[in-house]
């Protein structure tokens, strides 16, 4: 019989062991943050000066590359939205950053971390390739153009809906369903989505060095190569309303020479990976303590 507490413990040990063998150093960033990122994005807490529970680990970890070129954190995050079977109000994330590494390094690292715990061999699926097949627009050579309007019409969504929302729905409907009974690396995402910090793929017009890993319908991993061009990063992040105080602090550290501009980042939902490994699609099973 599955013991979820033991399974999660073993999985955490394996992740830490793999990262330490790759010379990563474990660090801890504040769970309670000063920055208010806007309505609905963080849960406020009543502490001196006003604080907010983080919804992800994010840029605070990137700043810690001042101390070591490869860092990771496994810590608690808090979701402001209403919970369900796949989303808990309190959950664990593994986030990592590595300096001066490329996108292929990140793919290989994600495989070493995840594949030992799942029953499938991952396959790569190109979001840009699927868009080309459906709409005839090759984002490796062409700009977005009227893709947002075409995609909205394809999904029976209004043209007033932001493209990042339309793109998320498109990927969910057209590609995430392919991960049933499989593991997919969804890669070659177009610009305009909800990961503006990813680098524009060299030699392309509108494709990002970003991927997500979906296992049997569950999004478990996201990874990206950081955009080293500050102006491009800020422009894309502001275009989707995702440039915030913490990202500004990260760039302040980069500009000062304390943190590297060239890095790759990876995030893994710990309970999500436990769910994918066990086939149990109920995140509450892997919350290790009773909820007091």
Buried (B, 14 or more C-beta within 10 A) or exposed (E): EEEBEEBBEBBBEEBBEBBEEBEBBBBEBEBEBEBBBEEEBBBEEEEEEEBBBBBBBBBBBBBBBBEBBBBBBBBEBBBBEEEEEBBBBBBBBBBBBBBEBEBEBBBEBBBBBBBEBBEBEBEEBBBBBBBBEEBEBBBBEBEBEEBBEBBBEBBEBEEEBBBBBBBBBBBEEBBBEBBEEBBBBBBBBBBBBBBBBBBBBEEBBBBBBBBBBBBBBBBBBBBBBBBEEEEBBBEBBEBBEBBBEBBEBBBEBBEEEBBBBBBBBBBBBBBBBBBBBBEBBBBEBBBEEEEE
